[in-house]
């Protein structure tokens, strides 16, 4: 029931944020075939299979390759995925800098590389991965409550908090809460 409810809430959020009438929805599982995953995933599949936009089971790589708009999973798995994604950005940035500073490159090559990195924000104290990774919101909306609530985590930085406030402002300006209430009432998604 929670998966079903969250699938609808995710679908509504994506619909209103991205102006896509029927977002694709995937159920995170161990494989794309019907019948894969735990008993809970199998039961969830059966409850979602008639939902408009449901494409079936998806795997972890579908989260980042753009093949699905909304991915439904349990909270433990979703939280783990988010924390891995956050750490991969930091690891990628650090390893790239470490590699470019190594003895592999000549001084001329290093100057060319660091000139490029400077253009991407690396030398100015910025995180150059921000230039080619999707916008980071700093928090996520708590869906299903009658109000606008953004949830962050205990390790939130100043930038995360600022991004969360900007995200909340954008959701407020798009009148997301009223749109949600209207959709829920009109479509009777929940019992």
N, C-alpha and C positions, 0 to 999 in steps of 0.2 A: 504494500500500500504506500509506503514512504517513497519507494523508487518511482511508482506511478505518479504520485503527487509531485515529486521533484522533477520528473521528466516534463510535466505540464508547466511547472514554474520556470524551468530553464528555457523551454520553448517560448513562453510568453516574453521573458526577458530578451531573448535573442531576437524575436519578432520585432519588438519595439526599439531595441538599440540599433539593429542593423537594417530595419525596414524590409525584412524578408518575410512575406506572409506565411510560408510553410518551411521552417527550418528543418534540416535533417537531424534526426535523433538516433544515437547509437547507444547500445548497452555494453559497457565494458566487460569483457569476458576473456577467457583463455584462448579463444579461437573464434572465428567468424561463423562457424557452422552452428546450426540449430542443435541444441542439446549439449553444448559445451558449457562448462562452468559449474558452480555450486548449485544445490537445490534452490537456493534463494534466487540466483541469477536465472535459472530455468523457469521458475514461477513468474519472475518479473518479465521475462521475455513473453510469456503467454498473456500477461496483462497489457503489455505494450504493443503487441503485434497488430492491433486494429487502429492504433493511434496514427493519425495523419502525419506523415513525415518520418515515421519510424523505419529505419533501414536495417535493423537487426543487430546482431552482435558486432562489436568492433574490438580491436586490440589496441594496446597502448600506443603504438606508432600512429594510429589514426588521430590521436589527440593533437599531434603537432604537424601532420602533413596536410591539413586542410580538407580532408575528405569527409568530415562530419562537423556539423555546427554545434551540437549539444551532445555531451557524453554523460551518461548516467552511471553512477557507481556508488558504493557505500562511502560514508564519511571518512573512514580510516584510510581507504585506498586513495580517495580524492585528495586528502590532506597530504599523504605521502608523495603523490605525484607533484603537487604544487611545490613542496619543499625540495624535491629533487630538481625540478625545473629552475628554481631560484638558485640552488647551489651550482648547477651546471653553467649558468651565466657567469658566476664569479670564477669558477674553475677555468672556463674557456678564456676569459679575459686574462687571468694570471698566467696560464700556460702559454698563451700567445706572446705575451710580453717577455716571459722567460726564454722562449725559443728565439725571439728576435735579439735578445741581449747575449745569446750564446756565441761561442767562437766560430760558429758555422759560417757567418757572413763576414765579408770584407768591410772595411770602414766605409767605402763608397756605398755599398749595398745597404749598410745600416743607416746611413744618412737618408737614402731614398725611402727606406721602410719607415723610419721615424718621422720623416716629413709627411708621409701618408697617415701614419697613426696620429700625428698632431692635428691633421685636418679632421680626423674622426673624433677628436677630443681627448686623446690619451694623455698628452702632456699638460693640458690645461687643468688637470685634476678631475676632469669628467670621466665617465665610464664610456669608452668608445663603443662598447657593445650596444649601448642605447641607440646608436645610429642605425643598426640593422636588425634589432630585435623588436617585436611588437610592443606597443605602448603598455606600460606597466601601471596598473590602477592603484596599487598599494593596499587594496582591500577588496572585499566582495560583498554584494548586497545580501542581506538576510531576507530571503524570500518567504512569503507566506504570513508576514505580520502586517498589520494595518498601519504602516508608517515606513519611513525611509531610514534604514539602519545599515551602516557599512561596518563590516567586521574585519579587523586586522589581526595581527598576532603580536605576541609579547616582544618580538625582536624588531618591531617596526622602527624604521629610521625616520628622521625628519622628512626626508623626501617621500617616504611611504605615507606619512600622515598628510602631507601637502597634496599628494596624488589622490588620497582617499577623499579629502575635502573637495577637490576639484571634480572627482567622480560623482560624489553625492550631489554637487551643484548641477552637474550635467543631467543626472537622473531626475532631479527636481524640475529643471527647466523642460525636460521632455515629458513631465507629468506622468511618470511611470506608475505611481501608486493608483491614480484614477484609472489609467488604462488597464492595469491588472484587475482592479475591482470590476470594471465593466466587462472584461473578457470572462472572468470567472463567473459572474452572475449570468451573462448571456449564454455561455456554453455549458454551464453546470458541470464543470470538471470534477468537482469534489462532492462527496456524499455528505 
